[in-house]
Amino acid sequence: MSEHTIVSLPDQATARIPKDNYITRENGLLSWLLTSDHKRIAILYLISLSFFFFIGGALAGLIRLELLTPQADLMATDTYNKVFTMHGVIMIFFFLVPSVPATLGNFFIPMMIGAKDLALPKINLLSWYLYMAGGLLALYTMAIGGVDTGWTFTTPLSTHYVNTNVLTTGLAAFIAGFSSILTGLNFIVTIHKMRAPGMTWFRLPLFIWAHYAASILMVLATPVVAIAILLIALERTLGIGVFDPTKGGDPLLFQHLFWFYSHPAVYIMILPGMGVISEVISTFSRKRVFGYTAVAFSSVAIAVFGFFVWAHHMFIMGISNYAVLVFSLLTMLVAVPSAIKIFNWTFTLYKGSITFETPMIYAFGFLGLFTIGGMTGVFLGSSGTDIHLTETYFIVAHFHFVMVGGMLMAFLAGIHFWWPKMTGRMYPEKLSQLAAVVTFIGFNLTFFPQFILGMLGMPRRYAAYPPEFQILNVFSTAGATILGVGYLLPVLYLVWSLRYGAIAGDNPWQATGLEWQTQSPPLTENFAVAPVMDHEAYDYEWLEKQQKEKGVASAG
Amino acid sequence: MPDSSVHTAQSAHEEHPAYLRHHFNSTVQQADAAGFAMWLFLLTEVMFFSGLFTAYLIYRNWYYPAFVSGSHQLNVVWGATNTVVLIFSSFTMAMGVWCAETRRRRGLVLCLTLTFFLGLCFLGIKTVEYREKIEKHHVPGFHYSLQSFLDPQSDPEVYAEYHDKPLVPDMARHTELYFSLYFLMTGMHALHMIIGIGILGFMIMRARAGAYTTGHVTFVENFGLYWHFVDIIWIYLFALLYLISRHQ
């Protein structure tokens, strides 16, 4: 590859990390645990999230090892049930839901809109403590024997038929839910009330729009799952009968309440990732995002439509045919704003000056994998094919393409993109490009065979399967090993870069966001001088002019 | 949070009072943000209760006769008294906010204390009602008794008022669902009351020390919103749980 790059680092011989920044301002463990600085809280989240991600990942590894052979031989079938349940619970509630918002969102929303902090810094810290309390409770549950209902806590299985730790797991999810509510609430208030002068709604980076939409979902949907979990707990302990058919209750009501949150939750997970992709694609093709307004409103549209599609999880559960018809149609509507985003990103690339830095490679990975994940969602949204494919590996492959192929790729794109800003140092470029490619290959090898397995009818959630499915399962497990390497590599070199990485300077990517116009790592109060926004978002000409003026000033 | 507001009397310059947190540009922005956050929080509370209201709506439609008989077991007089108590407490709370805004310390302490005791009064009446349910075995669970519904005349007080016909056993057992929802919804409401009363106690202590009457009234104002919200929830609960058969 030729040396096409936009990276511009300061002269390494003379460059220094600024002495006064948010990391060095205060020292000691307590200064971190009692901080109200959004950037420090973001770092706390980043560390704890990565911890939970690797626990969830280890559980995924166990699942894939078990499925290497057709018999249930690595672990007992009950243990297998617990392993996939805990994998789901940890990955969804403790990694995917908070992943981008709590780390990158926390760090960069105030900086992008030119504020000193989130509107409610102490609430922000509280949300981290709630997250940790929930997370540790989930780990404790795992230590005392786990739970085997699947992450969906389906009644009457969870209320009447299992003796595992439904209550503690439910409580863990309940607590984590409040952490998510507080984060969303904080973001909405911040975006409304804390914008710098001149930062109008249509000058906001698309990252902000995406987080705003996701926050609406967090605030409105999460309380409903909280009450659903509470009802499960009361059903289990007191037998209140709300979900118990023998007392006149209806288990379907639980499904409605649960999916009223848990479907929008997938948009809570993916929307912030889409925000990251908008920033990355614009920066590495040196162009304003094509159709800015359309992309901004498509985020809001996804959030709004997302509230009216939940029953597509219940097509085979005995809801009325007319409900199936309506929810099927509404489900397909979600594909429209998603496609608007994909097409607009693609048009942004058109005639852009594209360079292939690591975040951009991850973003390309996102585009491909999310498109496949989204399209297969349309298959599942149409009720005829859904009846054939539901509860098979096709479902597993579909949501892993969206969640892992989409969200995790976006998360890694964002982490690499903003790493220089967060730490002041660059990661090793060649190695990280390799990691991005390895992740992409590993991911496809792991999950693509699962589409075929699902089409052939292999059901999900079983430790054993007919021998004719083995070859595809071996592919999948092999892919998971490669994927594992792909995820371990960034941890190693990112930690390495904290000490040995090249010094990044203020704006290594020549990006336009306000967060790049201040020192890296930033000051505790983010900006030395309160910023005024006097240009549109993604205005690369403004940036060029700005830099010319700076050059003249420093030369003179 | 209002931890620095006690000392604001010393801060001479208007534009930078001590209670202005460092990340806000002005006190107006700070108050705006806090108020907006409070409204959003109340929105999440609405969604939280909405799950219960949905369950209520569905089962009331399915098991209407059971819900009517169940609601006849509730004491409308106590319920109405409690409604009046809560509405009055909302009034004292609103007066409290006004006192804080107009910097009347003694008035504020008085209003908050009144609100505090009205809240306790509500919980007291609720306890009396709950006790009645426990005595009649109307708490869902192992000891739940269908007698009042299979044989209404065994319950002379209620029978004298409503002359309910006996329910068939299949319908009668769904009264348990009614009482589940009754205890869930009023219990969840009572929990909000208890939290509110706790915060009121804290506020009374701080108000006596002179907080909230120095121009920084955000905390009192936002608590007022919370208190009115809990009040409104009760008004819905009263209509939905106590007055089911009243339109006949």
Interface residues (C-beta under 8 A of the other chain):
Chain A: A115 K116 D117 L118 A119 L120 P121 K122 I123 I181 L185 N186 I188 V189 T190 H192 K193 M194 V219 L220 A221 T222 P223 V224 A226 I227 A228 L231 L234 L238 G239 I240 G241 V242 K247 G248 G249 D250 L253 H256 L257 E525 A530
Chain B: M1 R21 H22 H23 N25 Q29 D32 A33 A34 F36 A37 L40 F41 L43 T44 E45 M47 F48 F49 S50 G51 L52 T54 A55 I58 Y59 W62 Y63 P140 G141 F142 R173 H174 E176 L177 S180 L181 F183 L184
